[in-house]
Amino acid sequence: MSRIRMIALVLVTTVATVVTGTPPAAAAGATLTVNVAQPFRPVTHVASGGLYGLAENSRPADSTLLPIKVNSLTQPAPGVGQRPNGQPPGGDSLLIAPQATRVGAGQFIRMPDVYPDFPYQWVSWDDWLAKVNTMVNARLSATTVTNVIGWELWNEPDYTWNTSAAGSFNDGWVRTYRAVRALDSLTPIVGPSTATYNRSWMQSFLTHARNTGTLPDIICWHELVNPTRIAGDIADYRNLEASLGISPRRISINEYAAPAEVDVPGRIASYVAKLERGGVESAHRAFWYEYGTMNGLVVNNNQPTGTWWLYKWYGDMAGGMVTTTSTTQTGLDGFASYDGTRRIVNVVFGNEAGANIVNLTGLGALGSSVRVTLSSTPSSGRFTAVTAPTTISTTTRTVSGGQLSVSVPNMVATSAYQLIVEPVSGVPAYQQRYEAENASVFRAQRLTASSASGGGYVGRIDNSGTPRTDSYVDFVVNVPTARAYTMTIGYANGTGATATQGLAYNGGAWTTVSYPPTAGWGQFGATISTTVTLRAGYNVIRLAKGSPYFAGGTGYAELDYIQLT
């Protein structure tokens, strides 16, 4: 758990010279190479999440969350007692669920946060198991809450578990797992949520969990030391998992970045790059300070900080994440996307000072002449608003052999930078096509098919009847004017009969969408159209097999994209 504690002070000492003093020790003129022709996963904004990111009373406002496409959150358990950094208890998972749902975010429920102190003060097994029953029953009674994606059974057991009073953590995990599963057999279980990745600790835990049939559905640990550890930790975990005969688990890093790093855009660019490359399903900014700010991203009546703009650039990404490589392991790094519909390359980078280079390859689809816009956002801290990024330059460049080299002079190591490359002929005034695989997907699966738009789609939308298994897809869209839009849905339906789903937007009334049968599963090209009346700016459109206040869909349909015109 992100608290100002002894381990955190060590972390601050470790990274302070990196982010607050001299620039990273890397060779002058570092190079980041972006291969636009090499996508490696769909854009899902995996690192746009937060520990205790939301407080009650809609703090921060939806308007600050929708642009950054919040992927997921870790929030305290129902009846929260935890007083983070001396604050009153807040962020109760069931109380913030309506806002999280409005912005398309899932959430883990952190169970030990029913206790007020950190490290947690153990009382007794009777006390803990009674609290577990109360928490799970409270969630089960919240029948309109659909965004809970996991029970986090404990937090940082390598730091907070009282072995002398409670016995071994491995045995305690089994008792808690079974207590949760006795009441809720459907919601994924998350753990062990250690403060750091440690192979021998993880091996002991996994072996015991495997042997007792209590493996977590989602493996979780924290990366609070240095982003350069991330790749090695994930690779080591995957090797360990395979060696123990355990099927691949989804990975969440549900706390990342130390106090001296979390509000430094250049440093965060390095974290996000490595989390995306590592293939994690979700990652959450660590909580070091106040509730109601999305971990320091907003200040003073929902004004953005410098770091918010980095996440806004991240939120603007669509299509596929594309491969980036750096000539340095500790300095310059970044992440990038390519939206093939609009032909926009979006590169976000930082963590380096001086004059550096971004090399782009695979640009053939953009034509021989491109517009290149370079912007920056400063390290303003969590108390200083930044009204907009700074546009450094806008130039027209010639692409040769699908390649382009962009020099970036006078970089500041703590700042983050964005490079937008697009055809000089222009791009659509607003994003019209939204790929289903880029959307918020709840209890369905992102899949691939050569006939799908962008190569991906969402299938297995096949649950209904309970908020723990309802399947739905939330599209966060941004339109220029308030009006009626024609919404075209690309889909496949291999059942041989008409299938239906529910359609609602911005929490409004439900209508039913019908999908006539198509040639087969994963074979796309068919479309249907309907009309949606949207407000100017951000809207959330839900297509659901099951959802509160909707009777439930019939048959099965796979979603390729929606398009607003």
N, C-alpha and C positions, 0 to 999 in steps of 0.2 A: 504494500500500500504506500502511496506517495505521501510520506510525512517527513518533516524536517527532523531527521534523527541522525544517529551516529553514522550509519551507512551512507546517508545522503550527504553528510559533510565530507566524507571521504570522496564521494563521487564529485562533489563540487571542486574539491582540491584537484582531482584528476583532470577535469575538463576546463578549469578556469583559464589556464593559459591558452587553451585552444580558441575559446570563444570570446574572451574579454581582453586578452593581451596581445601577444605577437601573433601574426597569421600562422596557419598550419605550416609545418616544416615540410614543404614540398618544392620540387624544382620549379624555377620560374618558367612561365609559359606552359602551364599544364593544359592538357587537351581533353575535352569531353567529346566522344564520338557518338552520334545518334544515327542508328540504322533504321530509317523510316520503313524500309521494306521487310523488317523482321519483327512483327508483333509477337508477343509472348503470352499475353493474357488480355481479356477484355478490361476496359476501364471500369472499375468498381469502387474507386476511391477508398481502398482498404485502410489507409492510414488516417482518414478523416474521421476520427472518433475521439472520445474523451472519457476518462475516469471522472465520475461525478460531474459530467459536463453540463447537466441541467439541474436547476433548482426549481422549487415550486413557484407558482405564479408566473409561469412563462418567462423565466430568466435564464439565458438571454432571450430576446424576442425571436420569433420565427423568421423575421426578415434578415437576421444575421446568420441563421442556420441554413436556410434553403440554398443560398449561393455556394456554400462550401460542401454541399451534398454529404451530410453526416452519414457515415456508414453504420456505426453502431456505438454503443455506450456501455460502460459498466456503472451501475447505480446501486446504492445501498438497498438492503432488504426492506420489505414492508415492516413498519414499526421501528425504523432506524433509530439507533441510540448513539451511533458514532459521532464524535465531535472533532472533525478534522481541523487540526491546527487551532484548537480552542474555539471554533465556531459552534453555534447551536446545531443540533442535528438537522439535516436537510437532504433533499434529493431522493426521497422515498420513491422506489421504483414504480410503485403502482400510482402514485400521485403525479409523476412526470410522464407516465405512459401516454396520455392524450397528446401532449406536445411532441413527444418523440414520434408518435404515429403520424402526426401532421407533417413532419419533415422527412418521413421515410426511414427512420432509424430503428434498428433492433437494439435490444439491451440484454446484457447479462445481469442477473441479480446476485450481488455479493452478500452471502449469508451471514458471515461473522460480524457484519456491520450493525447487527442488533446490539452489540456491546458498545459501551461509550468510550472505552479507552483504547489507545494504541501504544505499544503492543497490546493485543487483546488480553484481558484478565480472565483466565479460566475460572469457572465456578464449580461445575460438576457435570457429569454425563447426564444426570437427570435434567439439570437445567438446560443444557445444550439441546438434547433431543426434544424436550418440550418446546423450545424455541423453534426448532426445525419444523415440527408439526404445525405450529402456529403460522409460520411464514408460508409454508407450502399451501396450507388451507386458505390463507388470505389470498394467495394468487389464484387458486382454483375457484374461489368465489368471485373473482374479478372477471366475469364472463365476457366483457367487452374489450379486454386487453389482449391484443394479438401479437404484440411485438417482442415478447419475451423469447429469447433465443438460447438461453442457457441458465442453469443454476451453477454459480461458482461456489463450491462447497467450503472453501477456506481461502485465506489470502496470506501469501508469503510464509508458509509453514516452516521454511528453513530459517525463519527469523522470529516468528510469533508463536509457534506451537509449544505448549508447556508439557514436555515429555514427562517430567517428574510427577505432574498432577494428572495428566490425561492419558498417559501411556504413549506408545509409539504412534507417530503420525500415520504410518501405513495402516495400522489397525484402526485408528480413528477415522481414516478415510473410508474404510469398508463399512464401519458402523453408520457413518453419516450418509454414504451413498445408498445403503439399503433402506435407511429411514426415509430418504427422499423418494426412492423408487417405490416404496410401499404405498405412497400416496399419489405419485405422479410418474407414470411409466413412459411418458411421451416427451417431455422437455429434455433437450440435451443437457449433459452434465459436463462442467468445465473444470479443469485442474491440471496439475497441482498448484499453478499460479505462484511459483517460487520467485523470490526476490532477484535471483540471477539464475542463469543456466549452469548446472553442474552435472556432468555426466554420471558420476558415481551415485549422486543423490537420485537423479532421474532413473537410473538403471534399477536401483533398489525399489523405488516407487512403482515403476512399470511392471517389474517382475511380480511383485506382490499383487498389484491390481489385476494383471493377467491371470494369475493363478486363482484369484478369488472371484473372477467374473465381474470386476468393478472398474474396468478401464473407462476413463473419461471419453466422451464423444469428441470433445475439443481439447487439445493439449494447449496449455497456457504457461507462459513464464514472462518475466519482465526484463526489459533491456534499458537499464538506467545508467550504464557506465560509459559506453562509447559505441557509436554506430558501427565502427569497424569490426565489432564482435559478431554482428548479426548473421552474416553469411556463414561463418564458421559454426556458430551455435546451431543454426537450422540444419546445416549439412550433417553435423554430428548427431543431432536428434534423429534425422532420417536414417542414418546408418544404424543407430542404436535400435530404433523401432524395427527395422528389417531384421536385425540380428536376433531379436526376441520373438520373431514370427508374428508381429502385431501388424494388422492392416493399417495403411496410412491414415493418420488422424488429421483433421483440420487443425490449423495452428492459429492461435491468437496471441499477440503480444499486447496484453491489455494495459500495460503501462510502459511508455517509452519517453526518454529524454530527462536528464537531470535538471535541477533548478537553474544552473547557469546556462543551460542549453535551450530550455523549452520555449523561451521567448526570443530566440535568435534565429531569424529566418534562414540564414546561410547554413547553420547547423542542422535545422530541421529538414532542409532540402536533402542533406546527406542521409538522414534517417529515413525519410520517405523513399528515396531511391533504393536503399538497401532492403527495406521492408517489401516494396513491390517486387524487386528481383527475387527475394527469398520465397515468394509465393504464399505469404501468409493470407489468411482469410480476412483478418481484421487486426487493427492496431489502434490503441487509444493513448492520447496525450496524457502524461502523468498529471496528477493533481498535487500542486505544491502550495496553493494560496487560497483564493476565495471561491465560494460558490457563486453561480450566476454569471460567469464570464466565459464559459466554454474554455476553461483552463487558460485564461489570460488572453483570449483572442479578441474580446470586446471590453470596452471601458466606458464609463460616463454616459449613461443613457444609450447604450448599444452602439457606440462608435467603434469602428474597427481599429485595431492596432496594426503595426507593420507586419506582424506574423499572420494576421487574418488574411492579408492580401495574397500571401503564398498559398493558403488553402483555397482562396477564391480562384486563383489560377488553376489549382488542382481540380476544383469543382467544375471548371469550364472544360476540362478534358472530356472527350467522347471518343468512341471507336475502340481502338486497341492501344494498350501500352506497348511501346516499342523499345528495342534494346538500346541501352546506353552503356558505354564503357569509358573509364577514365584512366589516364596515365599515372595517376597517383592513388594510393589506397587510403590516405589520411586527409587529403585536401579536397580539391574540386570533385564534385559529384552532382548528379542530377537525374531527373526522370522525365519521360516524354511520352506523348501520345500522337496518334494520327487518326483524324476523322476523315475517312475516305469519302463520305457523302459531301462534305463541304470542302474537302482537300485542304485542311488546316493541320499544320504541324505545330504542336505546343510543347515547348521545352522549358522546364523550370530547373534552375541550378544555383550553386553557391558553394560556400565553405572554402573560399580561396581568395587571396588578394592579388593585386597587380594585373598585368596583362595576360589574358588567357584566350583559348580558342575553343569554339564549338564547331566541329566538323559534322556535316550532315551528308548522309548517303541515301540512296534509294528514293530520290526526289522526282523521278521521271514523270509521275502522274501530274505534277504541278506545272509542267511546261518549262520553257526555256528561260522565262523571266518571272521573278517572284518579288513580292513585297516582304521585307524583313523589318519587324518592329522589335526593338530591344527596350525593356523596362526594368525598373528596380524597385524594391521595397526595403526600407531600412530596419535596423534592429531598434525599435522604439521602446522596447520594454512593455510591461503590461499596464502601465498607467498613462501612456501618451498615445493619443489618437493620431492616425494617419488617414487623411481624407481620401487619398488616391495614390496609386503608385506613380513614380516618376518615369515619363517616357524619355529615354536617353536618345534614341534615334529611330527614324523611319527611312529606309533606303530601298531602292530597287536594285536587285542583283541578278546576275546571269547565272543560270545553272548549266554546268558542263558535265556531261556524262552522268547525270543524275546526282551530282555532288556539288556541295557549296561549303566554303569555309568562312566562318564569321569570327572576326577578332573582337574581343570584349576588353577594352582598356580600363584601367583604373578601378578594377573590382575591389570592393571592400569585403573582407572575409565574413563579417557578420551579416551582410545584406544578402538577399536572394534576388535572382534575376529571372526574367522571362523572355524567351525568344519565340515570336510568332512568325511562321513562314507560310505564306499563302499566295495563290496566283495573283498577278497584277490585274488580271481581268476581273477580280473580285470574287467574293463568296456571298451566299445568301445573307440577307440582312439579319436573319435570326435562324437558329437551329430548327429545322423542320422535322427531320427524321431522328427518332430516339430508338436506339437498339434495345431490345428487351434484356440482353445480357449486360447492358450498362445500368439497368434500373436496380431498384431495391427489390431483391427476390427473397420471398419468405416461404420456406418449406417446399421449394421446387428446385430444379437443377438447371444450371447453365451448361449447355451442350454445344457441340459444333456440327456443322453440316456445310458441304460445299455450296449448296443451293441457297443457303441463308444469307440475308443481307449482312455484310460484315463478317460472314463465316460463323456466326454464333446465334443461338436462340435459347429460349427457356422452355423446358418440357417437364413432364411428370408433375404437372399441376393437378394433383389428383386426390387431395384431401378435403374433407369438409366435416362439419358437425361439432367441432370443438375449437376454441381459440388457440389451443396448443398445437393443432395440426392443420388449421385452415391454410390453404395455399393461395397466395396472391402476389401480384407484381405491382409496385408503385413506381410510376414514372414522374420524376420531378422535371417539369418543363418550364420554359421561360418564353413568353410571347410579348410582342411589342405593344399591342393594344387590346382593350377589353372588347370582345365581340364573339360571335359564333364562328367556330372553326370546323372545317371538315376533317375528321380524324379517320385516316385509313389505317387498318390493322393488317399486317402481313401475318399469315398463320398457316398451320398444317393441321389436318384432322383425319387420322387414318382409321377412324372407327367404322366408317361406312354409313354413319347416320349423323344428323345435325347435333352439334354440341353447343352448350351455352355457358356463358360466364356473366358475372355481374360487372357493371361499369358504374363508378361513382368518381366524383372529383371534388376536391376541397371539402370533404366531409358532407357532401350534399346527398340528394336522394339517389337511390339505385335505379338503374334500368338494366335490361337484359340484352346482351349481345349474342347473336346466333352465328355459328360457324358451319356452313355446309361441308359435307365430306370432301376430302381432296384425295390426290393420288396415293398418299401414304405418309407414314411418320417420317419426319425429317426431310420431307420433300416440299420445298417452298416455292412460292410464286403466286399463290392464291391470296386475294385480299377481300375484305369487306369494308364498308364505310359507314360512319355515323356522324352525328353532329355533337359537339361539346361547346358550351358557352363558358369562356374563361375570362378571368380578370387580367388586366395588364400586369406583367411581371411573372412571378413564380406561382405555379399551380402544381398540385399533386393529383395525378390521375391513377386510379386503381382499377385493375382488371383482376377479378377474383373468382376462384372456384368456390370458396367459402369465406365469409367475413361477417362481422356483427351486422345485424339488421338486414341481411341478405339471405334469402331462403336457401341458396346454394345452387351451383351450376349443375349441368347434366353432361354426361359424356366426357370427352377429353379433347382439348385443343392445345397446340403448342404455339407459343408466341415468338414471332420473328422481330417485329418492330411496330411502332406507331409513327404516323406522319401527320403533321398538322399543316393545313394549307387554307 
